[in-house]
Amino acid sequence: MSRSRELKFRVVTSFQRHVANPLTRRLRSQTLLETTGRTSGLPRRTPVGGRRVGQAFWLVSEYGEKSQYVRNIQADPRVRVRIKGRWYPGTAHLLPEDDARARLKALPRYNSAAVRALGTNLLTVRVDLTE
């Protein structure tokens, strides 16, 4: 990763981790992805933008395999997604072969714009929901 991309990654993830995520996690309307911490074994909740399509929830990770929640999914793909205040269990699948930029066009506009602007290594994630 280039020096400028690394700096961008550090600045954005620090802001998200310490400011944006703690605030948005409290919003009942915010969609959350809950993974299991790969080291701690504790639940980790991350605000995400995405869309439910049938029995699947689609999202795009800004930083691909550098994202902590993606690394947690690699260790244990069993997740939960909170959509409109209701929790759904599911299994997450990382889809590097999917065109993440094209996928963003089908997801919520404002979140997709932020992911495109801030992201450096986009990765599509599909969660198969198992009500």
Helices and strands as residue ranges (DSSP letters): H 3-15, I 16-20, H 21-24, E 32-36, E 43-47, E 50-53, E 56-61, G 64-66, H 68-75, E 78-83, E 86-95, H 100-104, H 109-118, E 123-129
